Amino acid sequence: MGFFRNVLDGVLSFCAFLLTLVVFAAPAWATYLAVTAGLVTAWIYVPAVGMLYVGANLAIAFLRKALDGVSPLRTRKRS
């Protein structure tokens, strides 16, 4: 039963990884499109890069948890 729980926790962490990518990458892509269309100035890239930095760190953490079989809201595997 413990192995199945760890696999399920890994799947949940992978879903959190994918959701994090969508939440942080979609606004960054929209920012890129707005700059290339001339709707906003290029200075908007500064907060977009900061947002992508935070999102990438969070996504990497969730991916590491998924590969280790740890639930997204836990720090260690369940016993």
PDB file of N, CA, C and O in Angstrom:
ATOM      1  N   MET A   1       0.821  -1.199   0.000  1.00  0.00           N
ATOM      2  CA  MET A   1       0.000   0.000   0.000  1.00  0.00           C
ATOM      3  C   MET A   1       0.865   1.263   0.000  1.00  0.00           C
ATOM      4  O   MET A   1       0.478   2.272  -0.590  1.00  0.00           O
ATOM      5  N   GLY A   2       2.029   1.220   0.654  1.00  0.00           N
ATOM      6  CA  GLY A   2       2.897   2.387   0.724  1.00  0.00           C
ATOM      7  C   GLY A   2       3.466   2.772  -0.626  1.00  0.00           C
ATOM      8  O   GLY A   2       3.597   3.957  -0.933  1.00  0.00           O
ATOM      9  N   PHE A   3       3.809   1.768  -1.445  1.00  0.00           N
ATOM     10  CA  PHE A   3       4.347   2.047  -2.775  1.00  0.00           C
ATOM     11  C   PHE A   3       3.311   2.750  -3.637  1.00  0.00           C
ATOM     12  O   PHE A   3       3.630   3.709  -4.340  1.00  0.00           O
ATOM     13  N   PHE A   4       2.070   2.277  -3.585  1.00  0.00           N
ATOM     14  CA  PHE A   4       0.996   2.889  -4.374  1.00  0.00           C
ATOM     15  C   PHE A   4       0.763   4.329  -3.930  1.00  0.00           C
ATOM     16  O   PHE A   4       0.521   5.208  -4.758  1.00  0.00           O
ATOM     17  N   ARG A   5       0.836   4.567  -2.630  1.00  0.00           N
ATOM     18  CA  ARG A   5       0.646   5.922  -2.115  1.00  0.00           C
ATOM     19  C   ARG A   5       1.754   6.853  -2.603  1.00  0.00           C
ATOM     20  O   ARG A   5       1.491   8.009  -2.937  1.00  0.00           O
ATOM     21  N   ASN A   6       3.002   6.352  -2.647  1.00  0.00           N
ATOM     22  CA  ASN A   6       4.103   7.175  -3.134  1.00  0.00           C
ATOM     23  C   ASN A   6       3.969   7.462  -4.628  1.00  0.00           C
ATOM     24  O   ASN A   6       4.309   8.555  -5.081  1.00  0.00           O
ATOM     25  N   VAL A   7       3.478   6.494  -5.393  1.00  0.00           N
ATOM     26  CA  VAL A   7       3.257   6.716  -6.821  1.00  0.00           C
ATOM     27  C   VAL A   7       2.157   7.760  -7.011  1.00  0.00           C
ATOM     28  O   VAL A   7       2.288   8.650  -7.851  1.00  0.00           O
ATOM     29  N   LEU A   8       1.088   7.661  -6.248  1.00  0.00           N
ATOM     30  CA  LEU A   8       0.008   8.636  -6.338  1.00  0.00           C
ATOM     31  C   LEU A   8       0.491  10.028  -5.926  1.00  0.00           C
ATOM     32  O   LEU A   8       0.117  11.021  -6.551  1.00  0.00           O
ATOM     33  N   ASP A   9       1.310  10.108  -4.892  1.00  0.00           N
ATOM     34  CA  ASP A   9       1.880  11.391  -4.482  1.00  0.00           C
ATOM     35  C   ASP A   9       2.767  11.971  -5.586  1.00  0.00           C
ATOM     36  O   ASP A   9       2.773  13.182  -5.810  1.00  0.00           O
ATOM     37  N   GLY A  10       3.513  11.105  -6.272  1.00  0.00           N
ATOM     38  CA  GLY A  10       4.334  11.557  -7.391  1.00  0.00           C
ATOM     39  C   GLY A  10       3.494  12.097  -8.538  1.00  0.00           C
ATOM     40  O   GLY A  10       3.855  13.091  -9.168  1.00  0.00           O
ATOM     41  N   VAL A  11       2.376  11.440  -8.803  1.00  0.00           N
ATOM     42  CA  VAL A  11       1.472  11.912  -9.862  1.00  0.00           C
ATOM     43  C   VAL A  11       0.879  13.267  -9.476  1.00  0.00           C
ATOM     44  O   VAL A  11       0.754  14.153 -10.322  1.00  0.00           O
ATOM     45  N   LEU A  12       0.515  13.429  -8.208  1.00  0.00           N
ATOM     46  CA  LEU A  12      -0.010  14.720  -7.755  1.00  0.00           C
ATOM     47  C   LEU A  12       1.047  15.818  -7.885  1.00  0.00           C
ATOM     48  O   LEU A  12       0.726  16.938  -8.284  1.00  0.00           O
ATOM     49  N   SER A  13       2.277  15.514  -7.560  1.00  0.00           N
ATOM     50  CA  SER A  13       3.343  16.495  -7.699  1.00  0.00           C
ATOM     51  C   SER A  13       3.594  16.827  -9.158  1.00  0.00           C
ATOM     52  O   SER A  13       3.890  17.976  -9.487  1.00  0.00           O
ATOM     53  N   PHE A  14       3.481  15.844 -10.038  1.00  0.00           N
ATOM     54  CA  PHE A  14       3.648  16.105 -11.463  1.00  0.00           C
ATOM     55  C   PHE A  14       2.522  16.989 -11.983  1.00  0.00           C
ATOM     56  O   PHE A  14       2.758  17.864 -12.816  1.00  0.00           O
ATOM     57  N   CYS A  15       1.305  16.772 -11.503  1.00  0.00           N
ATOM     58  CA  CYS A  15       0.191  17.646 -11.887  1.00  0.00           C
ATOM     59  C   CYS A  15       0.434  19.072 -11.389  1.00  0.00           C
ATOM     60  O   CYS A  15       0.131  20.037 -12.090  1.00  0.00           O
ATOM     61  N   ALA A  16       0.979  19.202 -10.180  1.00  0.00           N
ATOM     62  CA  ALA A  16       1.319  20.527  -9.665  1.00  0.00           C
ATOM     63  C   ALA A  16       2.416  21.170 -10.512  1.00  0.00           C
ATOM     64  O   ALA A  16       2.402  22.382 -10.729  1.00  0.00           O
ATOM     65  N   PHE A  17       3.361  20.368 -10.988  1.00  0.00           N
ATOM     66  CA  PHE A  17       4.408  20.854 -11.893  1.00  0.00           C
ATOM     67  C   PHE A  17       3.800  21.410 -13.169  1.00  0.00           C
ATOM     68  O   PHE A  17       4.145  22.515 -13.590  1.00  0.00           O
ATOM     69  N   LEU A  18       2.902  20.660 -13.788  1.00  0.00           N
ATOM     70  CA  LEU A  18       2.271  21.109 -15.033  1.00  0.00           C
ATOM     71  C   LEU A  18       1.431  22.362 -14.811  1.00  0.00           C
ATOM     72  O   LEU A  18       1.467  23.283 -15.627  1.00  0.00           O
ATOM     73  N   LEU A  19       0.680  22.406 -13.722  1.00  0.00           N
ATOM     74  CA  LEU A  19      -0.138  23.569 -13.417  1.00  0.00           C
ATOM     75  C   LEU A  19       0.730  24.804 -13.177  1.00  0.00           C
ATOM     76  O   LEU A  19       0.370  25.907 -13.586  1.00  0.00           O
ATOM     77  N   THR A  20       1.861  24.620 -12.522  1.00  0.00           N
ATOM     78  CA  THR A  20       2.785  25.726 -12.292  1.00  0.00           C
ATOM     79  C   THR A  20       3.339  26.252 -13.608  1.00  0.00           C
ATOM     80  O   THR A  20       3.457  27.463 -13.795  1.00  0.00           O
ATOM     81  N   LEU A  21       3.678  25.353 -14.515  1.00  0.00           N
ATOM     82  CA  LEU A  21       4.161  25.789 -15.827  1.00  0.00           C
ATOM     83  C   LEU A  21       3.112  26.615 -16.563  1.00  0.00           C
ATOM     84  O   LEU A  21       3.436  27.639 -17.164  1.00  0.00           O
ATOM     85  N   VAL A  22       1.874  26.180 -16.519  1.00  0.00           N
ATOM     86  CA  VAL A  22       0.809  26.908 -17.210  1.00  0.00           C
ATOM     87  C   VAL A  22       0.581  28.270 -16.570  1.00  0.00           C
ATOM     88  O   VAL A  22       0.439  29.272 -17.271  1.00  0.00           O
ATOM     89  N   VAL A  23       0.545  28.309 -15.247  1.00  0.00           N
ATOM     90  CA  VAL A  23       0.243  29.557 -14.545  1.00  0.00           C
ATOM     91  C   VAL A  23       1.324  30.600 -14.762  1.00  0.00           C
ATOM     92  O   VAL A  23       1.020  31.789 -14.861  1.00  0.00           O
ATOM     93  N   PHE A  24       2.583  30.180 -14.837  1.00  0.00           N
ATOM     94  CA  PHE A  24       3.658  31.152 -14.996  1.00  0.00           C
ATOM     95  C   PHE A  24       4.069  31.377 -16.443  1.00  0.00           C
ATOM     96  O   PHE A  24       4.557  32.459 -16.769  1.00  0.00           O
ATOM     97  N   ALA A  25       3.894  30.418 -17.305  1.00  0.00           N
ATOM     98  CA  ALA A  25       4.335  30.577 -18.692  1.00  0.00           C
ATOM     99  C   ALA A  25       3.305  31.292 -19.557  1.00  0.00           C
ATOM    100  O   ALA A  25       3.684  32.004 -20.488  1.00  0.00           O
ATOM    101  N   ALA A  26       2.026  31.126 -19.282  1.00  0.00           N
ATOM    102  CA  ALA A  26       1.001  31.768 -20.101  1.00  0.00           C
ATOM    103  C   ALA A  26       1.077  33.294 -20.037  1.00  0.00           C
ATOM    104  O   ALA A  26       1.038  33.930 -21.090  1.00  0.00           O
ATOM    105  N   PRO A  27       1.182  33.913 -18.864  1.00  0.00           N
ATOM    106  CA  PRO A  27       1.327  35.374 -18.853  1.00  0.00           C
ATOM    107  C   PRO A  27       2.638  35.847 -19.476  1.00  0.00           C
ATOM    108  O   PRO A  27       2.684  36.919 -20.080  1.00  0.00           O
ATOM    109  N   ALA A  28       3.692  35.065 -19.336  1.00  0.00           N
ATOM    110  CA  ALA A  28       4.967  35.439 -19.944  1.00  0.00           C
ATOM    111  C   ALA A  28       4.852  35.400 -21.473  1.00  0.00           C
ATOM    112  O   ALA A  28       5.386  36.272 -22.158  1.00  0.00           O
ATOM    113  N   TRP A  29       4.167  34.405 -22.000  1.00  0.00           N
ATOM    114  CA  TRP A  29       3.964  34.322 -23.447  1.00  0.00           C
ATOM    115  C   TRP A  29       3.090  35.488 -23.926  1.00  0.00           C
ATOM    116  O   TRP A  29       3.353  36.069 -24.978  1.00  0.00           O
ATOM    117  N   ALA A  30       2.059  35.825 -23.160  1.00  0.00           N
ATOM    118  CA  ALA A  30       1.214  36.959 -23.525  1.00  0.00           C
ATOM    119  C   ALA A  30       2.007  38.263 -23.487  1.00  0.00           C
ATOM    120  O   ALA A  30       1.785  39.154 -24.306  1.00  0.00           O
ATOM    121  N   THR A  31       2.922  38.370 -22.544  1.00  0.00           N
ATOM    122  CA  THR A  31       3.787  39.549 -22.476  1.00  0.00           C
ATOM    123  C   THR A  31       4.672  39.635 -23.716  1.00  0.00           C
ATOM    124  O   THR A  31       4.831  40.708 -24.299  1.00  0.00           O
ATOM    125  N   TYR A  32       5.238  38.520 -24.109  1.00  0.00           N
ATOM    126  CA  TYR A  32       6.066  38.486 -25.315  1.00  0.00           C
ATOM    127  C   TYR A  32       5.265  38.916 -26.546  1.00  0.00           C
ATOM    128  O   TYR A  32       5.737  39.708 -27.361  1.00  0.00           O
ATOM    129  N   LEU A  33       4.058  38.387 -26.667  1.00  0.00           N
ATOM    130  CA  LEU A  33       3.216  38.748 -27.813  1.00  0.00           C
ATOM    131  C   LEU A  33       2.845  40.227 -27.789  1.00  0.00           C
ATOM    132  O   LEU A  33       2.794  40.871 -28.837  1.00  0.00           O
ATOM    133  N   ALA A  34       2.588  40.766 -26.606  1.00  0.00           N
ATOM    134  CA  ALA A  34       2.240  42.182 -26.509  1.00  0.00           C
ATOM    135  C   ALA A  34       3.412  43.073 -26.883  1.00  0.00           C
ATOM    136  O   ALA A  34       3.223  44.110 -27.520  1.00  0.00           O
ATOM    137  N   VAL A  35       4.622  42.682 -26.497  1.00  0.00           N
ATOM    138  CA  VAL A  35       5.802  43.482 -26.844  1.00  0.00           C
ATOM    139  C   VAL A  35       6.063  43.411 -28.348  1.00  0.00           C
ATOM    140  O   VAL A  35       6.351  44.433 -28.970  1.00  0.00           O
ATOM    141  N   THR A  36       5.967  42.233 -28.931  1.00  0.00           N
ATOM    142  CA  THR A  36       6.230  42.107 -30.365  1.00  0.00           C
ATOM    143  C   THR A  36       5.159  42.808 -31.202  1.00  0.00           C
ATOM    144  O   THR A  36       5.435  43.242 -32.320  1.00  0.00           O
ATOM    145  N   ALA A  37       3.948  42.922 -30.671  1.00  0.00           N
ATOM    146  CA  ALA A  37       2.889  43.626 -31.389  1.00  0.00           C
ATOM    147  C   ALA A  37       2.968  45.133 -31.186  1.00  0.00           C
ATOM    148  O   ALA A  37       2.258  45.884 -31.854  1.00  0.00           O
ATOM    149  N   GLY A  38       3.814  45.581 -30.281  1.00  0.00           N
ATOM    150  CA  GLY A  38       3.964  47.010 -30.044  1.00  0.00           C
ATOM    151  C   GLY A  38       2.937  47.596 -29.100  1.00  0.00           C
ATOM    152  O   GLY A  38       2.774  48.815 -29.047  1.00  0.00           O
ATOM    153  N   LEU A  39       2.243  46.756 -28.354  1.00  0.00           N
ATOM    154  CA  LEU A  39       1.229  47.261 -27.421  1.00  0.00           C
ATOM    155  C   LEU A  39       1.840  47.833 -26.146  1.00  0.00           C
ATOM    156  O   LEU A  39       1.289  48.762 -25.556  1.00  0.00           O
ATOM    157  N   VAL A  40       2.959  47.288 -25.724  1.00  0.00           N
ATOM    158  CA  VAL A  40       3.649  47.758 -24.519  1.00  0.00           C
ATOM    159  C   VAL A  40       5.135  47.907 -24.834  1.00  0.00           C
ATOM    160  O   VAL A  40       5.623  47.408 -25.849  1.00  0.00           O
ATOM    161  N   THR A  41       5.846  48.602 -23.945  1.00  0.00           N
ATOM    162  CA  THR A  41       7.278  48.812 -24.174  1.00  0.00           C
ATOM    163  C   THR A  41       8.067  47.585 -23.726  1.00  0.00           C
ATOM    164  O   THR A  41       7.545  46.697 -23.051  1.00  0.00           O
ATOM    165  N   ALA A  42       9.312  47.563 -24.113  1.00  0.00           N
ATOM    166  CA  ALA A  42      10.171  46.414 -23.796  1.00  0.00           C
ATOM    167  C   ALA A  42      10.528  46.349 -22.319  1.00  0.00           C
ATOM    168  O   ALA A  42      11.021  45.320 -21.856  1.00  0.00           O
ATOM    169  N   TRP A  43      10.292  47.417 -21.570  1.00  0.00           N
ATOM    170  CA  TRP A  43      10.600  47.392 -20.139  1.00  0.00           C
ATOM    171  C   TRP A  43       9.751  46.373 -19.380  1.00  0.00           C
ATOM    172  O   TRP A  43      10.102  45.972 -18.270  1.00  0.00           O
ATOM    173  N   ILE A  44       8.671  45.967 -19.959  1.00  0.00           N
ATOM    174  CA  ILE A  44       7.798  45.000 -19.294  1.00  0.00           C
ATOM    175  C   ILE A  44       8.471  43.636 -19.181  1.00  0.00           C
ATOM    176  O   ILE A  44       8.008  42.779 -18.427  1.00  0.00           O
ATOM    177  N   TYR A  45       9.565  43.424 -19.926  1.00  0.00           N
ATOM    178  CA  TYR A  45      10.299  42.165 -19.813  1.00  0.00           C
ATOM    179  C   TYR A  45      10.936  41.997 -18.438  1.00  0.00           C
ATOM    180  O   TYR A  45      11.139  40.866 -17.996  1.00  0.00           O
ATOM    181  N   VAL A  46      11.254  43.084 -17.757  1.00  0.00           N
ATOM    182  CA  VAL A  46      11.907  42.986 -16.443  1.00  0.00           C
ATOM    183  C   VAL A  46      11.024  42.243 -15.440  1.00  0.00           C
ATOM    184  O   VAL A  46      11.490  41.267 -14.853  1.00  0.00           O
ATOM    185  N   PRO A  47       9.766  42.657 -15.212  1.00  0.00           N
ATOM    186  CA  PRO A  47       8.936  41.859 -14.289  1.00  0.00           C
ATOM    187  C   PRO A  47       8.592  40.469 -14.840  1.00  0.00           C
ATOM    188  O   PRO A  47       8.397  39.526 -14.074  1.00  0.00           O
ATOM    189  N   ALA A  48       8.519  40.351 -16.166  1.00  0.00           N
ATOM    190  CA  ALA A  48       8.216  39.037 -16.744  1.00  0.00           C
ATOM    191  C   ALA A  48       9.343  38.049 -16.482  1.00  0.00           C
ATOM    192  O   ALA A  48       9.088  36.879 -16.195  1.00  0.00           O
ATOM    193  N   VAL A  49      10.585  38.509 -16.578  1.00  0.00           N
ATOM    194  CA  VAL A  49      11.717  37.628 -16.287  1.00  0.00           C
ATOM    195  C   VAL A  49      11.728  37.258 -14.804  1.00  0.00           C
ATOM    196  O   VAL A  49      12.024  36.114 -14.456  1.00  0.00           O
ATOM    197  N   GLY A  50      11.410  38.206 -13.935  1.00  0.00           N
ATOM    198  CA  GLY A  50      11.314  37.889 -12.505  1.00  0.00           C
ATOM    199  C   GLY A  50      10.237  36.861 -12.220  1.00  0.00           C
ATOM    200  O   GLY A  50      10.426  35.942 -11.423  1.00  0.00           O
ATOM    201  N   MET A  51       9.103  37.029 -12.886  1.00  0.00           N
ATOM    202  CA  MET A  51       8.020  36.071 -12.710  1.00  0.00           C
ATOM    203  C   MET A  51       8.423  34.687 -13.224  1.00  0.00           C
ATOM    204  O   MET A  51       8.111  33.678 -12.592  1.00  0.00           O
ATOM    205  N   LEU A  52       9.109  34.635 -14.358  1.00  0.00           N
ATOM    206  CA  LEU A  52       9.561  33.351 -14.893  1.00  0.00           C
ATOM    207  C   LEU A  52      10.601  32.696 -13.994  1.00  0.00           C
ATOM    208  O   LEU A  52      10.636  31.471 -13.876  1.00  0.00           O
ATOM    209  N   TYR A  53      11.447  33.502 -13.362  1.00  0.00           N
ATOM    210  CA  TYR A  53      12.442  32.956 -12.439  1.00  0.00           C
ATOM    211  C   TYR A  53      11.765  32.267 -11.252  1.00  0.00           C
ATOM    212  O   TYR A  53      12.136  31.155 -10.877  1.00  0.00           O
ATOM    213  N   VAL A  54      10.780  32.929 -10.672  1.00  0.00           N
ATOM    214  CA  VAL A  54      10.044  32.335  -9.550  1.00  0.00           C
ATOM    215  C   VAL A  54       9.297  31.087 -10.004  1.00  0.00           C
ATOM    216  O   VAL A  54       9.319  30.064  -9.320  1.00  0.00           O
ATOM    217  N   GLY A  55       8.638  31.168 -11.152  1.00  0.00           N
ATOM    218  CA  GLY A  55       7.888  30.022 -11.657  1.00  0.00           C
ATOM    219  C   GLY A  55       8.768  28.838 -11.995  1.00  0.00           C
ATOM    220  O   GLY A  55       8.388  27.692 -11.754  1.00  0.00           O
ATOM    221  N   ALA A  56       9.947  29.103 -12.555  1.00  0.00           N
ATOM    222  CA  ALA A  56      10.864  28.004 -12.884  1.00  0.00           C
ATOM    223  C   ALA A  56      11.374  27.312 -11.627  1.00  0.00           C
ATOM    224  O   ALA A  56      11.474  26.085 -11.589  1.00  0.00           O
ATOM    225  N   ASN A  57      11.695  28.090 -10.601  1.00  0.00           N
ATOM    226  CA  ASN A  57      12.137  27.479  -9.341  1.00  0.00           C
ATOM    227  C   ASN A  57      11.035  26.636  -8.713  1.00  0.00           C
ATOM    228  O   ASN A  57      11.295  25.541  -8.216  1.00  0.00           O
ATOM    229  N   LEU A  58       9.825  27.134  -8.735  1.00  0.00           N
ATOM    230  CA  LEU A  58       8.704  26.385  -8.180  1.00  0.00           C
ATOM    231  C   LEU A  58       8.429  25.120  -8.993  1.00  0.00           C
ATOM    232  O   LEU A  58       8.161  24.063  -8.422  1.00  0.00           O
ATOM    233  N   ALA A  59       8.494  25.223 -10.315  1.00  0.00           N
ATOM    234  CA  ALA A  59       8.258  24.062 -11.170  1.00  0.00           C
ATOM    235  C   ALA A  59       9.338  23.002 -10.968  1.00  0.00           C
ATOM    236  O   ALA A  59       9.036  21.809 -10.934  1.00  0.00           O
ATOM    237  N   ILE A  60      10.590  23.428 -10.834  1.00  0.00           N
ATOM    238  CA  ILE A  60      11.677  22.470 -10.600  1.00  0.00           C
ATOM    239  C   ILE A  60      11.482  21.760  -9.258  1.00  0.00           C
ATOM    240  O   ILE A  60      11.742  20.562  -9.142  1.00  0.00           O
ATOM    241  N   ALA A  61      11.029  22.492  -8.260  1.00  0.00           N
ATOM    242  CA  ALA A  61      10.784  21.867  -6.951  1.00  0.00           C
ATOM    243  C   ALA A  61       9.673  20.820  -7.047  1.00  0.00           C
ATOM    244  O   ALA A  61       9.792  19.737  -6.475  1.00  0.00           O
ATOM    245  N   PHE A  62       8.607  21.135  -7.760  1.00  0.00           N
ATOM    246  CA  PHE A  62       7.519  20.158  -7.916  1.00  0.00           C
ATOM    247  C   PHE A  62       7.961  18.962  -8.754  1.00  0.00           C
ATOM    248  O   PHE A  62       7.556  17.833  -8.479  1.00  0.00           O
ATOM    249  N   LEU A  63       8.783  19.196  -9.768  1.00  0.00           N
ATOM    250  CA  LEU A  63       9.274  18.082 -10.576  1.00  0.00           C
ATOM    251  C   LEU A  63      10.176  17.180  -9.752  1.00  0.00           C
ATOM    252  O   LEU A  63      10.097  15.957  -9.873  1.00  0.00           O
ATOM    253  N   ARG A  64      11.027  17.754  -8.919  1.00  0.00           N
ATOM    254  CA  ARG A  64      11.878  16.945  -8.054  1.00  0.00           C
ATOM    255  C   ARG A  64      11.032  16.114  -7.085  1.00  0.00           C
ATOM    256  O   ARG A  64      11.335  14.946  -6.841  1.00  0.00           O
ATOM    257  N   LYS A  65       9.979  16.712  -6.537  1.00  0.00           N
ATOM    258  CA  LYS A  65       9.086  15.970  -5.648  1.00  0.00           C
ATOM    259  C   LYS A  65       8.375  14.851  -6.412  1.00  0.00           C
ATOM    260  O   LYS A  65       8.178  13.760  -5.876  1.00  0.00           O
ATOM    261  N   ALA A  66       7.996  15.118  -7.651  1.00  0.00           N
ATOM    262  CA  ALA A  66       7.314  14.088  -8.444  1.00  0.00           C
ATOM    263  C   ALA A  66       8.233  12.907  -8.696  1.00  0.00           C
ATOM    264  O   ALA A  66       7.800  11.757  -8.618  1.00  0.00           O
ATOM    265  N   LEU A  67       9.492  13.176  -8.996  1.00  0.00           N
ATOM    266  CA  LEU A  67      10.435  12.087  -9.254  1.00  0.00           C
ATOM    267  C   LEU A  67      10.771  11.314  -7.986  1.00  0.00           C
ATOM    268  O   LEU A  67      11.101  10.130  -8.052  1.00  0.00           O
ATOM    269  N   ASP A  68      10.690  11.974  -6.828  1.00  0.00           N
ATOM    270  CA  ASP A  68      10.959  11.305  -5.553  1.00  0.00           C
ATOM    271  C   ASP A  68       9.724  10.639  -4.961  1.00  0.00           C
ATOM    272  O   ASP A  68       9.843   9.869  -4.008  1.00  0.00           O
ATOM    273  N   GLY A  69       8.543  10.916  -5.502  1.00  0.00           N
ATOM    274  CA  GLY A  69       7.315  10.323  -4.979  1.00  0.00           C
ATOM    275  C   GLY A  69       6.818  11.001  -3.728  1.00  0.00           C
ATOM    276  O   GLY A  69       6.264  10.347  -2.844  1.00  0.00           O
ATOM    277  N   VAL A  70       7.006  12.308  -3.638  1.00  0.00           N
ATOM    278  CA  VAL A  70       6.589  13.071  -2.466  1.00  0.00           C
ATOM    279  C   VAL A  70       5.381  13.912  -2.852  1.00  0.00           C
ATOM    280  O   VAL A  70       5.322  14.467  -3.950  1.00  0.00           O
ATOM    281  N   SER A  71       4.423  14.001  -1.944  1.00  0.00           N
ATOM    282  CA  SER A  71       3.238  14.807  -2.176  1.00  0.00           C
ATOM    283  C   SER A  71       3.614  16.284  -2.297  1.00  0.00           C
ATOM    284  O   SER A  71       4.604  16.713  -1.704  1.00  0.00           O
ATOM    285  N   PRO A  72       2.840  17.071  -3.056  1.00  0.00           N
ATOM    286  CA  PRO A  72       3.195  18.480  -3.244  1.00  0.00           C
ATOM    287  C   PRO A  72       3.232  19.288  -1.950  1.00  0.00           C
ATOM    288  O   PRO A  72       3.993  20.252  -1.855  1.00  0.00           O
ATOM    289  N   LEU A  73       2.442  18.925  -0.971  1.00  0.00           N
ATOM    290  CA  LEU A  73       2.373  19.695   0.270  1.00  0.00           C
ATOM    291  C   LEU A  73       3.206  19.102   1.392  1.00  0.00           C
ATOM    292  O   LEU A  73       3.127  19.580   2.523  1.00  0.00           O
ATOM    293  N   ARG A  74       3.997  18.083   1.119  1.00  0.00           N
ATOM    294  CA  ARG A  74       4.842  17.460   2.137  1.00  0.00           C
ATOM    295  C   ARG A  74       6.311  17.685   1.811  1.00  0.00           C
ATOM    296  O   ARG A  74       6.663  18.015   0.678  1.00  0.00           O
ATOM    297  N   THR A  75       7.172  17.501   2.821  1.00  0.00           N
ATOM    298  CA  THR A  75       8.609  17.647   2.590  1.00  0.00           C
ATOM    299  C   THR A  75       9.302  16.292   2.448  1.00  0.00           C
ATOM    300  O   THR A  75      10.374  16.204   1.849  1.00  0.00           O
ATOM    301  N   ARG A  76       8.695  15.235   2.996  1.00  0.00           N
ATOM    302  CA  ARG A  76       9.275  13.901   2.921  1.00  0.00           C
ATOM    303  C   ARG A  76       8.225  12.897   2.475  1.00  0.00           C
ATOM    304  O   ARG A  76       7.028  13.183   2.478  1.00  0.00           O
ATOM    305  N   LYS A  77       8.699  11.706   2.088  1.00  0.00           N
ATOM    306  CA  LYS A  77       7.781  10.626   1.734  1.00  0.00           C
ATOM    307  C   LYS A  77       6.969  10.215   2.958  1.00  0.00           C
ATOM    308  O   LYS A  77       7.402  10.368   4.100  1.00  0.00           O
ATOM    309  N   ARG A  78       5.796   9.697   2.685  1.00  0.00           N
ATOM    310  CA  ARG A  78       4.985   9.144   3.782  1.00  0.00           C
ATOM    311  C   ARG A  78       5.577   7.817   4.206  1.00  0.00           C
ATOM    312  O   ARG A  78       6.148   7.089   3.393  1.00  0.00           O
ATOM    313  N   SER A  79       5.440   7.515   5.452  1.00  0.00           N
ATOM    314  CA  SER A  79       5.986   6.237   5.945  1.00  0.00           C
ATOM    315  C   SER A  79       4.992   5.114   5.896  1.00  0.00           C
ATOM    316  O   SER A  79       5.312   3.989   6.278  1.00  0.00           O
TER     317      SER A  79
END
